[in-house]
Amino acid sequence: MQTETAEVSPGTGQAEERWDRYSRQILFRPVGLEGQQRLAEAHVAVVGCGATGAAAASLLARAGVGRITVLDRDFVEWSNLQRQVLFTEEDAAEALPKAEAARRRLSGINGEVEVLAHVADLSPSNIGSLLTGADILLDGTDNFETRYLLNDFAVERGVPWIYAAAIGSYAATMNILPAGEHRTACLACLFPEPPGGTVETCDTAGILNTAVNVAASLQVTEALKLLTGNAAQMRRTLWSMDLWTGESAQIRADKPRTDCQTCGRRDFPHLRGEGRPHITLCGRNSVQIHERSRPVDFQELADRLRPHGEVRFNGLMLRFHLGEFTLNVFPDGRTVVQGTSDPVRARTLYARFIGS
C-alpha cells in the first residue's frame, strides 16, 4: 500500500472541511493526519457480514477506510437484529442479502467510503477474484472451513488477516501476518486441524451482542494499527475473554512453526478445495447447497413452484415456503434450505424443486 506525506493540516480551508469528521481520531497521536490519509487510501475486505463482520464494517467506515469489500452468502432475518448492528427490521422483512443491506447502510454512514458488496459464498474458485487487492482481510465468518481457506489464501499471497470469533459470552481475536519483518504464526500453526467432536455454535450456546462488539472492536483496532503504519504495535497472541466471568487468556503466536503445513511447507489444501463439506449455517436449522454456478430465471422458477407453496422474489433472492421448509434461492443457483440440518434431506428438497 503506497502512501504520501500530507501537504495540508486540519484546521485550514478545505482541509478542515475534509478532515473534520475524523478530527478526534487525528488527534490520537499514533494515527495523526498521515495515518488518516493512509486509511483513506486503504482497502479492507470483511469476509462474512453477520454479527462480528457487521460491527467491524461499521467501525471501518466510521474510521474513514477508503474502500471496504463486504462479502456474505446469507440474508437478513429477525433473529439477526439482536446483534447484527447494520441491519433493520425492514431488511429482515424483505429478507435482504446481508452484503447488499450492509452496502446501503455503510454508504449512509460515510459517503466518502467506496463499498463493494458481494452476495456470494467464498470458495476456492472465487476467492482470488473477490479478495485480490485488499490490504488486509477481516474474519467475520462462522465456520472453520472458511477460516482455513482464508488462511491458505493469505499465506499464499502474503496478505495479513485477523481471525475473530464470538460465541456465548466469549470473544477471541488473533493477528496473522504471513510476510515481512513482523511475521507471526498462522492459524494452522496453532490449530493444525479443525476442532473435533461437538462444537458449540450460536445456535446451541446463544450469543451476547456485547461479545460480538468486543471481538469486532479488538479486530478493527489491530487493523488500524497496520493500516496507519503501526504494525510493530500489533498484538502477537491469540487473545480470548469470557465477558461474563471476566476471565481472559493469551496464547503466544509470535513465531511460525517450521513444520506448519501452511506457512512452513507452503501446502494449501483448502485452496485446492480438498474436503469441502456442506455448511450448516449459524443460528438456525439450515443447510446451504451450491453444486455449481448457474443463472436462475426467478420468474420462470416462481411460476413452476407456485402450485406447491408460497413464493415471493425480488432481483436478489427468491423464497419458496413449503410447509416446515423454506428454500432461499440466489441468482447463481445457490440455495439455503431452512428447516433441516440434514444435508441428505436438503439435497432431496433441492433436487425436487430446484433441480440438480
Sine and cosine of phi, psi and omega as CSV:
sin_phi,cos_phi,sin_psi,cos_psi,sin_omega,cos_omega
0.00,0.00,0.86,-0.51,-0.04,-1.00
-1.00,-0.04,0.67,-0.74,0.06,-1.00
-0.73,-0.68,0.34,-0.94,0.06,-1.00
-0.82,-0.58,0.48,-0.88,0.03,-1.00
-0.93,0.37,0.62,-0.78,-0.04,-1.00
-0.90,0.44,0.64,-0.77,0.06,-1.00
-0.98,-0.19,-0.14,0.99,0.00,-1.00
-0.76,-0.65,0.28,-0.96,0.06,-1.00
-0.79,-0.61,0.49,-0.87,-0.01,-1.00
-0.89,0.46,0.58,-0.82,0.05,-1.00
0.92,-0.38,-0.03,1.00,-0.01,-1.00
-0.75,-0.66,0.83,-0.56,0.15,-0.99
0.77,0.64,-0.75,-0.66,-0.05,-1.00
-0.88,0.47,-0.53,0.85,0.00,-1.00
-0.88,0.47,-0.62,0.78,0.00,-1.00
-0.88,0.47,-0.69,0.72,0.00,-1.00
-0.91,0.41,-0.65,0.76,-0.06,-1.00
-0.92,0.38,-0.66,0.75,-0.16,-0.99
-0.98,-0.20,-0.02,1.00,-0.09,-1.00
-0.86,0.51,-0.63,0.78,-0.04,-1.00
-0.90,0.44,-0.37,0.93,-0.01,-1.00
-0.96,-0.29,0.23,0.97,-0.17,-0.98
-0.86,0.52,-0.63,0.78,-0.02,-1.00
-0.95,0.32,-0.49,0.87,0.05,-1.00
-0.96,0.27,-0.62,0.78,0.03,-1.00
-0.91,0.41,-0.56,0.83,0.03,-1.00
-0.91,0.40,-0.35,0.94,0.06,-1.00
-0.96,0.27,0.92,-0.40,-0.21,-0.98
-0.81,0.58,-0.68,0.74,-0.01,-1.00
-0.89,0.46,-0.32,0.95,0.06,-1.00
-1.00,-0.08,-0.92,0.39,0.02,-1.00
0.89,0.45,-0.06,-1.00,-0.03,-1.00
-0.94,0.35,-0.65,0.76,0.00,-1.00
-0.89,0.45,-0.67,0.74,0.04,-1.00
-0.89,0.45,-0.62,0.79,0.02,-1.00
-0.91,0.42,-0.61,0.79,0.06,-1.00
-0.92,0.39,-0.60,0.80,0.08,-1.00
-0.87,0.49,-0.67,0.74,0.02,-1.00
-0.88,0.47,-0.65,0.76,-0.02,-1.00
-0.89,0.45,-0.41,0.91,-0.02,-1.00
-0.99,-0.14,-0.02,1.00,-0.12,-0.99
-1.00,0.06,0.37,-0.93,0.06,-1.00
-0.77,-0.63,0.88,-0.47,0.00,-1.00
-0.89,-0.45,0.72,-0.69,0.08,-1.00
-0.96,-0.28,0.80,-0.60,0.04,-1.00
-0.96,-0.28,0.92,-0.39,-0.08,-1.00
-0.99,-0.12,0.97,-0.26,-0.10,-0.99
0.99,-0.15,0.88,-0.48,-0.03,-1.00
-0.87,-0.49,0.75,0.66,0.14,-0.99
-1.00,0.02,-0.74,-0.68,-0.10,-1.00
-0.91,0.42,-0.88,0.48,-0.04,-1.00
-0.91,0.40,-0.70,0.72,-0.03,-1.00
-0.89,0.45,-0.64,0.76,0.02,-1.00
-0.90,0.43,-0.69,0.72,0.02,-1.00
-0.90,0.43,-0.67,0.75,0.01,-1.00
-0.90,0.43,-0.70,0.72,-0.01,-1.00
-0.88,0.47,-0.63,0.77,0.04,-1.00
-0.89,0.46,-0.70,0.71,0.01,-1.00
-0.90,0.43,-0.64,0.77,0.01,-1.00
-0.90,0.44,-0.69,0.72,-0.01,-1.00
-0.90,0.44,-0.68,0.73,-0.01,-1.00
-0.93,0.37,-0.47,0.88,0.02,-1.00
-0.98,0.22,-0.25,0.97,0.05,-1.00
1.00,-0.09,0.38,0.93,0.10,-0.99
-0.91,0.42,0.78,-0.62,-0.20,-0.98
-0.93,0.37,-0.59,0.81,-0.02,-1.00
-0.69,-0.73,0.76,-0.65,0.02,-1.00
-0.79,-0.61,0.85,-0.53,0.14,-0.99
-0.99,-0.10,0.80,-0.60,0.02,-1.00
-0.90,-0.43,0.82,-0.58,-0.06,-1.00
-0.81,-0.59,0.81,-0.58,0.04,-1.00
-0.38,-0.93,0.57,-0.82,-0.05,-1.00
-0.99,-0.13,-0.12,0.99,-0.25,-0.97
-0.96,-0.28,-0.02,-1.00,-0.01,-1.00
-0.78,-0.63,0.31,-0.95,-0.09,-1.00
-0.98,0.19,0.73,-0.68,0.07,-1.00
-0.80,-0.60,0.26,-0.97,-0.03,-1.00
-0.86,0.51,-0.60,0.80,-0.03,-1.00
-0.93,0.38,-0.24,0.97,0.03,-1.00
-0.97,0.25,-0.44,0.90,-0.23,-0.97
-0.93,0.38,-0.33,0.94,0.00,-1.00
-0.91,0.41,-0.41,0.91,-0.14,-0.99
-0.63,-0.78,-0.21,0.98,-0.10,-0.99
-0.99,-0.17,0.99,-0.11,-0.35,-0.94
-0.94,0.34,-0.25,0.97,-0.04,-1.00
-1.00,0.08,-0.18,0.98,-0.21,-0.98
-0.95,-0.32,0.43,-0.90,-0.07,-1.00
-0.84,-0.54,0.13,-0.99,0.07,-1.00
-0.87,0.49,-0.58,0.82,0.03,-1.00
-0.90,0.44,-0.65,0.76,0.05,-1.00
-0.87,0.49,-0.66,0.75,-0.01,-1.00
-0.93,0.38,-0.65,0.76,0.00,-1.00
-0.89,0.46,-0.56,0.83,0.01,-1.00
-1.00,0.04,-0.11,0.99,-0.10,-0.99
0.78,0.63,0.74,0.68,-0.06,-1.00
-0.94,0.33,0.69,-0.72,0.11,-0.99
-0.82,0.57,0.68,-0.73,-0.12,-0.99
-0.87,0.49,-0.64,0.77,-0.01,-1.00
-0.88,0.47,-0.66,0.75,0.00,-1.00
-0.94,0.33,-0.66,0.75,0.06,-1.00
-0.88,0.48,-0.65,0.76,0.02,-1.00
-0.90,0.43,-0.67,0.74,0.01,-1.00
-0.85,0.53,-0.71,0.71,-0.01,-1.00
-0.89,0.45,-0.70,0.71,-0.05,-1.00
-0.94,0.35,-0.67,0.75,-0.01,-1.00
-0.91,0.42,-0.60,0.80,0.04,-1.00
-0.90,0.43,-0.52,0.85,0.07,-1.00
-0.97,0.23,-0.47,0.88,0.03,-1.00
-0.95,0.32,-0.69,0.73,-0.04,-1.00
-0.52,-0.86,0.98,-0.22,-0.03,-1.00
-0.93,0.36,-0.22,0.98,0.03,-1.00
-0.98,0.19,-0.26,0.97,-0.08,-1.00
-1.00,0.01,0.72,-0.70,0.12,-0.99
-1.00,0.03,0.85,-0.52,-0.02,-1.00
-0.93,-0.38,0.84,-0.54,0.04,-1.00
-0.95,-0.30,0.88,-0.47,-0.05,-1.00
-0.95,-0.30,0.73,-0.69,0.05,-1.00
-0.80,-0.60,0.91,-0.41,0.11,-0.99
-1.00,0.04,1.00,-0.05,-0.13,-0.99
-0.36,-0.93,0.36,-0.93,0.10,-0.99
-0.99,-0.15,0.86,-0.51,-0.02,-1.00
-0.91,0.41,0.77,-0.64,-0.06,-1.00
-0.57,-0.82,0.22,-0.97,0.04,-1.00
-0.85,0.53,-0.49,0.87,-0.07,-1.00
-0.98,0.20,-0.39,0.92,-0.06,-1.00
-0.88,-0.48,-0.08,1.00,-0.11,-0.99
-0.88,0.47,-0.60,0.80,0.00,-1.00
-0.91,0.42,-0.71,0.70,-0.03,-1.00
-0.94,0.34,-0.49,0.87,-0.07,-1.00
-1.00,0.08,-0.53,0.85,-0.16,-0.99
-0.91,-0.40,-0.20,0.98,0.02,-1.00
-0.88,0.48,0.72,-0.69,0.01,-1.00
0.97,-0.24,-0.27,0.96,0.04,-1.00
-0.96,0.26,0.61,-0.79,0.03,-1.00
-0.98,0.20,-0.45,0.89,0.00,-1.00
-0.39,-0.92,0.52,-0.85,0.00,-1.00
-0.92,-0.39,0.73,-0.68,0.04,-1.00
-0.93,-0.38,0.75,-0.66,-0.04,-1.00
-0.99,0.12,0.90,-0.43,0.13,-0.99
-0.85,-0.53,0.42,0.91,-0.10,-0.99
-1.00,0.08,0.08,-1.00,0.01,-1.00
-0.80,-0.59,0.34,0.94,-0.04,-1.00
-0.46,-0.89,0.51,-0.86,-0.06,-1.00
-0.97,0.23,-0.38,0.92,0.05,-1.00
-0.84,0.55,-0.76,0.65,-0.02,-1.00
-0.94,0.34,-0.58,0.82,0.01,-1.00
-0.91,0.43,-0.66,0.75,0.05,-1.00
-0.92,0.39,-0.57,0.82,0.09,-1.00
-0.90,0.44,-0.72,0.70,0.08,-1.00
-0.85,0.53,-0.68,0.73,-0.02,-1.00
-0.89,0.46,-0.72,0.70,0.04,-1.00
-0.85,0.52,-0.75,0.66,-0.04,-1.00
-0.89,0.46,-0.72,0.70,-0.05,-1.00
-0.90,0.44,-0.70,0.71,0.00,-1.00
-0.92,0.39,-0.69,0.72,-0.02,-1.00
-0.88,0.47,-0.60,0.80,-0.03,-1.00
-1.00,-0.09,-0.17,0.99,-0.06,-1.00
0.95,0.31,0.53,0.85,-0.03,-1.00
-0.97,-0.22,0.77,-0.64,0.03,-1.00
-0.91,0.42,0.53,-0.85,0.15,-0.99
-0.56,-0.83,0.35,-0.94,-0.05,-1.00
-0.80,-0.60,0.89,-0.46,0.08,-1.00
-0.96,0.28,0.64,-0.77,0.09,-1.00
-0.54,-0.84,0.58,-0.81,0.01,-1.00
-0.52,-0.85,0.51,-0.86,0.09,-1.00
-0.54,-0.84,0.76,-0.65,0.03,-1.00
-0.46,-0.89,0.69,-0.73,-0.07,-1.00
0.86,0.52,-0.86,-0.52,0.08,-1.00
-0.94,-0.33,0.31,0.95,-0.13,-0.99
-0.97,-0.24,0.68,-0.74,0.07,-1.00
-0.74,-0.68,0.56,-0.83,-0.01,-1.00
-0.49,-0.87,0.54,-0.84,0.11,-0.99
-0.56,-0.83,0.37,-0.93,0.04,-1.00
-0.41,-0.91,0.74,-0.67,0.07,-1.00
-1.00,0.05,0.72,-0.69,0.10,-0.99
-0.87,-0.49,0.94,-0.35,0.02,-1.00
-0.92,-0.39,0.99,-0.15,-0.17,-0.98
-0.99,0.10,-0.04,1.00,-0.06,-1.00
-0.51,-0.86,0.29,-0.96,0.09,-1.00
1.00,0.02,-0.04,-1.00,-0.11,-0.99
-0.94,0.35,-0.33,0.94,-0.01,-1.00
-0.97,-0.22,0.41,0.91,-0.08,-1.00
-0.82,0.57,0.65,-0.76,0.01,-1.00
-0.85,-0.52,0.02,-1.00,0.19,-0.98
-0.91,0.42,0.41,-0.91,0.09,-1.00
-0.98,-0.18,0.06,-1.00,-0.03,-1.00
-0.86,0.50,-0.64,0.77,-0.02,-1.00
-0.95,0.31,-0.34,0.94,0.10,-0.99
-0.89,0.45,-0.69,0.73,-0.02,-1.00
-1.00,0.10,-0.58,0.81,-0.05,-1.00
-0.77,-0.64,0.99,0.14,-0.02,-1.00
-0.85,0.52,-0.48,0.88,0.00,-1.00
-0.80,-0.60,0.51,-0.86,0.09,-1.00
-0.87,0.49,0.39,-0.92,0.03,-1.00
-0.82,0.57,0.69,-0.72,0.00,-1.00
-0.99,-0.15,0.20,-0.98,0.03,-1.00
0.94,0.33,-0.37,-0.93,-0.01,-1.00
-0.98,0.20,0.81,-0.58,-0.01,-1.00
-0.91,-0.41,0.77,-0.64,0.03,-1.00
-0.92,0.40,0.60,-0.80,0.10,-0.99
-0.79,-0.61,0.10,-0.99,0.05,-1.00
-0.92,0.40,-0.32,0.95,0.05,-1.00
-0.96,0.29,-0.54,0.84,-0.04,-1.00
-0.98,-0.18,-0.52,0.85,-0.08,-1.00
-0.96,-0.30,-0.17,0.98,-0.09,-1.00
0.95,0.30,-0.04,-1.00,-0.01,-1.00
-0.33,-0.94,0.64,-0.77,0.10,-0.99
-1.00,-0.03,0.70,-0.72,0.04,-1.00
-0.91,0.42,-0.42,0.91,0.04,-1.00
-0.92,0.40,-0.61,0.79,0.04,-1.00
-0.90,0.44,-0.65,0.76,0.04,-1.00
-0.85,0.53,-0.74,0.67,-0.08,-1.00
-0.94,0.33,-0.52,0.85,0.10,-0.99
-0.90,0.43,-0.74,0.68,0.00,-1.00
-0.87,0.50,-0.72,0.70,-0.02,-1.00
-0.91,0.41,-0.64,0.77,-0.01,-1.00
-0.90,0.43,-0.69,0.72,0.04,-1.00
-0.91,0.42,-0.67,0.74,-0.01,-1.00
-0.88,0.48,-0.74,0.67,-0.04,-1.00
-0.94,0.35,-0.59,0.81,0.06,-1.00
-0.85,0.53,-0.70,0.71,0.02,-1.00
-0.91,0.42,-0.62,0.79,0.05,-1.00
-0.90,0.44,-0.65,0.76,0.02,-1.00
-0.89,0.45,-0.59,0.81,0.07,-1.00
-0.85,0.53,-0.76,0.65,-0.02,-1.00
-0.88,0.47,-0.74,0.67,-0.13,-0.99
-0.95,0.32,-0.38,0.92,0.01,-1.00
-0.99,-0.13,0.18,0.98,0.05,-1.00
1.00,0.07,0.38,0.92,-0.01,-1.00
-0.89,-0.45,0.64,0.77,-0.05,-1.00
-0.87,0.49,-0.48,0.88,0.00,-1.00
-0.90,0.44,-0.35,0.94,-0.02,-1.00
-1.00,-0.02,0.01,1.00,-0.04,-1.00
-0.95,0.32,0.61,-0.80,-0.01,-1.00
-0.92,0.38,0.61,-0.80,-0.07,-1.00
-0.87,-0.50,0.68,0.74,0.02,-1.00
-0.64,-0.77,0.34,-0.94,0.27,-0.96
-1.00,0.05,0.92,-0.40,-0.06,-1.00
-0.97,-0.25,0.67,-0.75,0.06,-1.00
-0.60,-0.80,0.44,-0.90,0.01,-1.00
-0.46,-0.89,0.65,-0.76,0.17,-0.99
-0.99,-0.13,0.95,-0.31,-0.08,-1.00
-0.92,0.40,-0.40,0.92,-0.03,-1.00
-0.97,0.24,-0.66,0.75,-0.03,-1.00
-0.99,-0.11,-0.33,0.94,-0.04,-1.00
0.99,0.10,0.02,1.00,0.00,-1.00
-0.97,0.23,0.64,-0.77,0.02,-1.00
-0.67,-0.74,0.32,-0.95,-0.02,-1.00
-0.46,-0.89,0.42,-0.91,0.09,-1.00
-0.69,-0.73,0.67,-0.74,0.06,-1.00
-0.89,-0.46,0.77,-0.64,-0.04,-1.00
-0.88,0.48,0.69,-0.72,0.03,-1.00
-0.63,-0.78,0.53,0.85,-0.12,-0.99
-1.00,0.09,-0.31,0.95,-0.06,-1.00
-0.81,-0.59,0.78,-0.63,0.07,-1.00
-0.91,0.42,0.51,-0.86,0.10,-0.99
-0.99,0.13,0.79,-0.61,-0.04,-1.00
-0.89,0.45,-0.47,0.88,0.00,-1.00
-0.99,-0.11,0.20,0.98,0.02,-1.00
-0.90,0.44,0.75,-0.66,0.00,-1.00
-0.85,0.52,-0.60,0.80,-0.12,-0.99
-1.00,0.09,-0.90,0.43,-0.10,-0.99
-1.00,-0.01,-0.25,0.97,0.07,-1.00
-1.00,0.03,-0.85,0.53,-0.04,-1.00
-1.00,-0.02,-0.15,0.99,0.02,-1.00
0.81,0.58,0.76,0.64,0.09,-1.00
-0.93,-0.35,0.79,-0.61,-0.17,-0.99
-0.84,-0.55,0.96,0.28,-0.05,-1.00
-0.91,0.42,-0.52,0.85,-0.02,-1.00
-0.95,0.32,-0.54,0.84,0.10,-0.99
-0.92,0.39,-0.48,0.88,0.04,-1.00
-0.99,0.17,-0.15,0.99,0.04,-1.00
0.99,0.14,0.34,0.94,-0.04,-1.00
-0.95,0.31,0.80,-0.61,0.12,-0.99
0.94,0.35,0.51,0.86,0.03,-1.00
-0.96,0.28,0.91,-0.41,0.00,-1.00
-1.00,-0.04,0.11,-0.99,0.23,-0.97
-0.91,0.41,0.49,-0.87,0.00,-1.00
-0.93,-0.36,0.82,-0.57,0.17,-0.99
-1.00,0.09,0.88,-0.48,-0.16,-0.99
-0.95,0.31,0.51,-0.86,-0.03,-1.00
-0.93,0.36,0.70,-0.71,0.20,-0.98
0.99,-0.13,-0.11,0.99,0.02,-1.00
-0.26,-0.97,0.11,-0.99,-0.09,-1.00
-1.00,0.09,1.00,0.08,-0.16,-0.99
-0.56,-0.83,0.43,-0.90,0.10,-0.99
-0.72,-0.70,0.69,-0.73,0.05,-1.00
-0.99,-0.13,0.67,-0.74,0.06,-1.00
-0.82,-0.57,0.80,-0.61,0.03,-1.00
-0.55,-0.83,0.99,0.14,-0.08,-1.00
-0.97,0.24,-0.61,0.79,0.04,-1.00
-0.27,-0.96,0.35,-0.94,0.02,-1.00
-0.99,0.12,0.83,-0.55,0.03,-1.00
-0.47,-0.88,0.80,-0.59,-0.02,-1.00
-0.87,0.50,0.62,-0.78,-0.01,-1.00
-0.90,-0.43,0.75,-0.66,0.13,-0.99
-1.00,0.05,0.98,-0.21,-0.09,-1.00
-0.88,0.47,-0.62,0.78,-0.01,-1.00
-0.90,0.44,-0.71,0.70,0.02,-1.00
-0.89,0.46,-0.69,0.72,-0.01,-1.00
-0.91,0.42,-0.66,0.75,0.02,-1.00
-0.87,0.49,-0.68,0.73,0.03,-1.00
-0.88,0.48,-0.59,0.81,-0.03,-1.00
-0.96,0.27,-0.52,0.85,-0.10,-0.99
-1.00,-0.01,-0.38,0.92,-0.12,-0.99
-0.84,0.55,-0.58,0.81,0.04,-1.00
-0.89,0.45,-0.26,0.97,-0.10,-1.00
-0.97,-0.26,-0.30,0.96,-0.05,-1.00
0.06,-1.00,-0.07,-1.00,-0.03,-1.00
-0.98,0.21,0.71,-0.71,0.00,-1.00
-0.75,-0.66,0.69,-0.72,0.21,-0.98
-0.56,-0.83,0.51,-0.86,-0.05,-1.00
-0.43,-0.90,0.34,-0.94,0.17,-0.98
-0.75,-0.67,-0.27,-0.96,-0.03,-1.00
-0.96,0.30,-0.14,0.99,-0.12,-0.99
-0.94,-0.35,-0.39,0.92,-0.06,-1.00
-0.26,-0.97,0.51,-0.86,0.12,-0.99
-0.90,-0.43,0.71,-0.71,0.04,-1.00
-0.89,-0.45,0.80,-0.61,-0.02,-1.00
-0.85,-0.53,0.90,-0.43,-0.02,-1.00
-0.99,-0.12,0.83,-0.56,-0.03,-1.00
-0.73,-0.68,1.00,0.00,-0.03,-1.00
0.87,0.50,-0.84,-0.54,-0.02,-1.00
-0.99,0.15,-0.07,1.00,-0.06,-1.00
-0.94,-0.34,0.52,-0.85,0.14,-0.99
-0.76,-0.65,0.79,-0.62,0.07,-1.00
-0.97,-0.26,0.86,-0.52,-0.01,-1.00
-0.95,-0.31,0.94,-0.33,-0.14,-0.99
-0.96,-0.28,0.76,-0.65,0.02,-1.00
-0.98,-0.18,0.27,-0.96,-0.11,-0.99
-0.86,0.51,-0.42,0.91,-0.01,-1.00
-1.00,-0.02,0.14,0.99,0.02,-1.00
1.00,-0.09,-0.22,0.97,0.05,-1.00
-0.89,0.46,0.65,-0.76,-0.08,-1.00
-0.71,-0.71,0.73,-0.69,0.13,-0.99
-0.97,-0.24,0.89,-0.45,-0.01,-1.00
-0.99,-0.12,0.92,-0.39,0.03,-1.00
-1.00,-0.09,0.56,-0.83,0.05,-1.00
0.94,-0.35,-0.01,1.00,0.04,-1.00
-0.42,-0.91,0.51,-0.86,0.14,-0.99
-0.94,-0.35,0.15,0.99,-0.02,-1.00
-1.00,-0.06,0.93,-0.37,-0.01,-1.00
-0.85,0.53,-0.57,0.82,-0.01,-1.00
-0.91,0.42,-0.72,0.70,0.03,-1.00
-0.89,0.45,-0.66,0.75,0.01,-1.00
-0.90,0.45,-0.67,0.74,0.03,-1.00
-0.88,0.47,-0.63,0.78,0.01,-1.00
-0.89,0.45,-0.72,0.69,0.03,-1.00
-0.89,0.45,-0.67,0.75,0.00,-1.00
-0.89,0.46,-0.75,0.66,-0.02,-1.00
-0.90,0.45,-0.61,0.80,-0.07,-1.00
-0.95,0.32,-0.66,0.75,-0.14,-0.99
-0.95,-0.30,-0.45,0.89,-0.01,-1.00
-0.97,-0.24,-0.63,0.78,-0.01,-1.00
0.96,-0.26,0.52,-0.86,-0.02,-1.00
-0.98,-0.22,0.00,0.00,0.00,0.00
